[in-house]
Amino acid sequence: MTQEERRRGGPGEQAVLLAAGLADVAVSTLGSALGVVRGLARRSDAAELVSDAERDLTARGRLVLDRYAAAPPAHLEILARQALARRVGESG
């Protein structure tokens, strides 16, 4: 058994090490994000930035809801509209 294999340990130890690594990444990312927020709070146009961010997030939310929450039109409804359009086209 090599020194690297001994250092890895069993599956339980690997899971703990992976969780600790992920927690470290999350904490460092959160720290960076807080630094950015502090920097933005010091800006004179912070209120405008917040307003723009709110509009952007609202627009994104609307797009997501439109994409996933809207039910597709009923198949028979589509066929009925196409038939009606053909009838209007033939008579006019």
C-alpha positions as CSV (number, residue, x, y, z in Angstrom):
1,M,0.0,0.0,0.0
2,T,1.4,3.4,-1.0
3,Q,1.5,6.4,1.2
4,E,-1.2,8.0,-1.0
5,E,-3.5,5.1,-0.6
6,R,-3.1,5.2,3.2
7,R,-3.8,8.9,3.2
8,R,-7.1,8.4,1.3
9,G,-8.7,6.2,4.0
10,G,-12.0,4.5,3.6
11,P,-15.2,5.6,1.9
12,G,-16.4,7.3,5.1
13,E,-13.3,9.3,5.5
14,Q,-13.4,10.3,1.8
15,A,-17.0,11.5,2.3
16,V,-16.0,13.6,5.3
17,L,-13.1,15.1,3.4
18,L,-15.3,15.9,0.4
19,A,-17.9,17.5,2.6
20,A,-15.2,19.6,4.4
21,G,-13.8,20.6,1.0
22,L,-17.2,21.7,-0.2
23,A,-17.8,23.6,3.0
24,D,-14.5,25.4,2.6
25,V,-15.4,26.4,-1.0
26,A,-18.9,27.6,0.1
27,V,-17.4,29.7,2.9
28,S,-14.8,31.3,0.7
29,T,-17.4,32.0,-2.0
30,L,-19.7,33.5,0.6
31,G,-16.9,35.6,1.9
32,S,-16.1,36.9,-1.6
33,A,-19.8,37.6,-2.2
34,L,-20.0,39.6,1.1
35,G,-17.0,41.6,0.0
36,V,-18.7,42.5,-3.2
37,V,-21.9,43.5,-1.4
38,R,-20.0,45.7,1.0
39,G,-18.3,47.4,-2.0
40,L,-21.6,47.9,-3.7
41,A,-23.1,49.4,-0.5
42,R,-20.4,52.1,-0.5
43,R,-21.3,53.3,-4.0
44,S,-23.3,56.4,-4.4
45,D,-25.7,54.8,-6.9
46,A,-26.4,51.7,-4.7
47,A,-30.1,52.4,-4.7
48,E,-30.2,52.5,-8.5
49,L,-28.2,49.3,-8.7
50,V,-30.6,47.5,-6.3
51,S,-33.5,48.8,-8.4
52,D,-31.9,47.5,-11.6
53,A,-31.2,44.2,-10.0
54,E,-34.8,43.9,-8.8
55,R,-36.1,44.6,-12.3
56,D,-33.7,42.0,-13.8
57,L,-34.6,39.3,-11.3
58,T,-38.3,40.0,-11.8
59,A,-37.9,39.7,-15.5
60,R,-35.9,36.4,-15.1
61,G,-38.6,35.1,-12.8
62,R,-41.3,35.9,-15.3
63,L,-39.4,34.2,-18.1
64,V,-38.9,31.1,-15.9
65,L,-42.6,30.9,-15.0
66,D,-43.6,31.4,-18.6
67,R,-41.2,28.7,-19.7
68,Y,-42.1,26.0,-17.1
69,A,-45.5,26.9,-15.6
70,A,-47.5,27.7,-18.7
71,A,-49.5,24.7,-20.0
72,P,-49.1,24.1,-23.7
73,P,-52.3,24.8,-25.7
74,A,-54.6,21.8,-26.1
75,H,-54.0,19.8,-29.3
76,L,-57.7,19.9,-30.3
77,E,-57.8,23.6,-29.8
78,I,-54.8,24.0,-32.2
79,L,-56.5,21.8,-34.8
80,A,-59.8,23.7,-34.4
81,R,-58.0,27.1,-35.0
82,Q,-56.3,25.7,-38.1
83,A,-59.5,24.4,-39.5
84,L,-61.2,27.7,-38.8
85,A,-58.4,29.6,-40.5
86,R,-58.7,27.3,-43.6
87,R,-62.4,27.9,-43.8
88,V,-62.0,31.6,-43.6
89,G,-59.2,31.4,-46.2
90,E,-61.4,29.3,-48.6
91,S,-64.4,31.6,-48.3
92,G,-62.6,34.9,-48.6
